[in-house]
Amino acid sequence: MTGTGVGRRAGSLGAVVNRLRCFLAVVAVVVLASGCVGSGEPVSWEDQAVEEDGPGLVEREFIAACLAANDDLPTVRAKDFCGCVLGRIQEGTFDEFKGLDDFIDKHRDDVTVAMLDEHYGWFVEATETCAA
């Protein structure tokens, strides 16, 4: 268990939350940095796609950060998990994701599963589903 009462067992929600703290912080930086590149802050997942119909900057950086945060998992499992979480998040709106990102950035050092579940239950459900 960590000091937040969240476990690190691979595949557990606690491990997922601990991993997500790391890669969502990176995504926050990506959203801010991409605002300085091109025409402004991304307003959708598809903004700044390299190829037509390809993933946008936030999607690419989300996956890259997620894979880095899950480097203790086998590569195929990490790719499956990250793709699954991204897909579940994208079932909502980009603004909902930005709200989650802002929340995690604001509460980075003390975010818990209970806090996420209270404010972003859809996200906890997505990570639990994808970690199973």
C-alpha positions in Angstrom: 0.0 0.0 0.0 1.1 3.6 -0.6 0.6 6.4 1.9 -2.7 7.2 0.2 -4.0 3.7 1.0 -3.9 2.8 -2.7 -2.2 -0.5 -3.5 0.4 -1.1 -6.3 -0.6 -4.6 -7.4 -0.6 -4.7 -11.2 -4.2 -4.6 -12.5 -5.7 -3.3 -9.3 -7.5 0.0 -9.2 -4.9 1.3 -6.8 -2.1 0.5 -9.2 -4.2 2.1 -12.0 -4.7 5.3 -10.0 -1.0 5.5 -9.0 -0.1 5.1 -12.7 -2.7 7.6 -13.8 -1.4 10.3 -11.5 1.9 10.2 -13.4 0.6 10.1 -16.9 -2.3 12.5 -16.4 0.2 15.1 -15.1 2.1 14.6 -18.4 -1.1 15.0 -20.3 -1.8 18.3 -18.5 1.6 19.6 -19.7 0.8 18.4 -23.2 -2.5 20.3 -23.2 -0.8 23.5 -22.0 2.2 23.1 -24.3 0.1 22.4 -27.4 -1.7 25.7 -26.7 1.6 27.4 -27.6 1.9 25.4 -30.8 -0.3 26.1 -33.7 -3.5 28.0 -33.3 -4.2 27.6 -29.6 -5.2 25.2 -26.9 -6.7 21.9 -28.3 -10.4 21.9 -28.3 -10.8 18.2 -29.4 -8.9 15.0 -29.4 -8.2 15.3 -33.1 -6.4 18.7 -32.9 -3.0 18.6 -34.4 -3.2 15.2 -36.0 -0.1 14.3 -38.0 -2.1 12.3 -40.6 -5.6 12.8 -41.9 -7.9 10.7 -39.6 -4.8 10.0 -37.4 -4.6 10.6 -33.7 -4.4 14.1 -32.5 -1.6 15.5 -30.3 -3.4 14.9 -27.0 -4.3 11.3 -28.0 -0.7 10.6 -28.9 0.7 12.1 -25.8 -1.9 10.4 -23.6 -0.9 7.0 -25.0 2.8 7.8 -24.7 2.4 9.0 -21.1 0.2 6.0 -20.2 2.7 3.5 -21.7 5.6 5.2 -19.7 3.5 5.1 -16.5 2.8 1.4 -17.1 6.3 0.3 -18.1 6.3 -2.5 -15.5 3.5 -4.2 -17.4 4.2 -6.4 -20.4 4.2 -4.1 -23.5 1.1 -5.7 -25.1 -0.9 -5.5 -21.8 0.1 -1.8 -21.3 -0.9 -1.0 -24.9 -4.2 -2.7 -24.5 -4.8 -1.0 -21.1 -3.9 2.5 -22.4 -6.0 2.1 -25.6 -8.9 0.9 -23.6 -8.7 3.8 -21.1 -8.4 6.3 -23.9 -11.4 4.8 -25.7 -13.5 4.9 -22.6 -12.5 8.5 -21.8 -13.4 9.5 -25.4 -16.9 8.2 -24.9 -17.4 11.5 -23.0 -16.6 15.0 -24.2 -13.1 16.5 -24.4 -14.3 19.1 -21.9 -15.0 16.3 -19.4 -11.5 15.0 -19.9 -10.0 18.5 -19.4 -12.0 18.8 -16.2 -10.5 15.5 -15.0 -7.1 16.6 -16.0 -7.4 19.9 -14.2 -8.7 18.1 -11.1 -5.8 15.6 -11.0 -3.4 18.5 -11.6 -4.9 20.5 -8.7 -4.9 17.5 -6.3 -1.9 15.7 -7.7 -0.3 14.9 -4.3 -3.4 13.8 -2.5 -5.8 12.4 -5.1 -7.4 9.1 -3.9 -9.7 6.6 -5.5 -12.5 7.9 -3.3 -12.0 11.5 -4.6 -11.9 10.3 -8.2 -15.0 8.2 -7.7 -16.9 11.1 -6.1 -16.1 13.6 -8.8 -15.3 11.4 -11.9 -16.9 8.1 -11.3 -17.0 7.5 -15.1 -13.2 7.6 -15.0 -12.9 5.1 -12.1 -15.3 2.8 -13.9 -13.2 3.0 -17.1 -10.0 2.2 -15.4 -11.5 -0.7 -13.5 -13.0 -2.1 -16.7 -9.8 -1.8 -18.6 -7.6 -3.2 -15.8 -9.7 -6.3 -15.5 
